[in-house]
Amino acid sequence: MVDSFKGILYPARLPTFHRVPAPESITDLVQWFWIPEWDIEPGRTSRQHVIAFPTSNLVVQKDLVEFAGPTTRRSHRDLTGRGWAVGALLRPALVPRFTDDPGSLRDAQLPLPLADLHASVSETMGGTDPHERRQRAVEAFTGWLVAEGPEVSEEGLLANAMMDLIGASTDVTRLEDVAARLFVSPRTLQRVAKKYIGLSPSALIRRRRLQEAADRSRTNPAADLAAIAAELGYTDHAHLTNDFQRTLGFTPSSYRRSVLQDQAEWIG
């Protein structure tokens, strides 16, 4: 199981949420699958805020399939009643299968007429055993992708490698760092990022740092925020606070307080 809650700002509000690694047959196409299921009591709404991973998603829901483009800000969804979703966090190499310009779909969703994918995944989510239905949903989604047979170009693999390096290396803080490690020019990475991701390499670096800062702030309330800022390459605590405020709409300190309040309301 991959890191279950990174990117989710208030996990206490989501009763069931799983991230499942992509099978080996599609690791160049999908990073992981994410499957939320909820059953909210009448009269209540769970507003789930997310600072999404900086790539696109293909999402099967009860009533549609949609392509969700890369995000540039905090987003949310209000959950009510009973429902589910099965999403695939797409590797950059797969994105051109759905759009020639991912940048045009920033912070947007595009419904897709993929009736066969919807039918096969929806059927699995009707099962009674939670673990089994999640596994069968991933198998159905994977089978559809394999049958589609999308081609993965060398350029697409470079886009994947860029995303992997930025996502995993906390000492990568500049575009030039990424270019040097991948033995290509900064201009090449900018072109590839535009075509396969829809965000600049610098935006990817900022997103990784902000996600990590939010995750550390939430999971370790006693950690010193200035130390977190230094570890993640921010110039100082003030720069971390500005990044939080600009993208998320609140400061690290206020986020910590709201997480504790949220846990008390939804878990306590």
Number of C-alpha atoms within 10 A of each C-alpha: 8 14 10 13 15 19 21 21 23 21 21 19 21 18 14 14 15 18 21 18 17 21 14 9 12 15 13 18 26 24 21 20 25 22 19 16 18 18 14 17 11 9 7 10 14 20 14 17 18 21 21 23 19 24 22 29 23 22 22 25 15 14 8 17 22 18 22 22 25 23 22 17 16 17 14 15 11 9 19 16 13 11 13 18 20 25 24 25 22 23 26 31 25 23 25 17 12 13 16 13 16 24 20 12 17 19 15 15 17 14 12 15 11 12 10 10 18 22 14 17 25 22 13 18 21 11 14 9 9 12 11 13 18 23 14 17 25 25 17 20 20 22 15 16 17 13 8 10 8 13 12 15 11 10 16 23 17 20 22 23 18 21 21 13 16 24 18 10 12 15 11 18 18 14 20 17 14 24 18 11 11 15 8 13 13 18 12 12 22 17 15 22 25 17 23 27 30 27 21 19 25 16 13 22 22 18 24 22 23 22 20 18 19 22 16 17 20 22 12 10 14 10 12 12 20 16 12 19 20 13 15 19 15 20 12 16 17 14 14 24 18 15 20 20 13 13 16 20 13 14 17 22 13 9 19 18 12 15 19 14 13 16 14 11 11 14 10 7
